[in-house]
């Protein structure tokens, strides 16, 4: 993933499946569910509704949590 282009929800799910084959990640997982899971683990991605992609969180956004 390039920081300036982000990653789509489908590509993110595919990467999670490849990395953790035993994990039950459903094909119909929504971007909202993905964003919530990423936030719970402090993973620095947030969904950008305008771009319809997960983008790296800015430094100020990550620090506000």
Secondary structure, DSSP 8 states (H G I E B T S, - for coil): -BTTTBB-HHHHHHHHHHH-TTS---TT--HHHHHHHHHHTT-SEEEETTTTEEEE--HHHHHT-
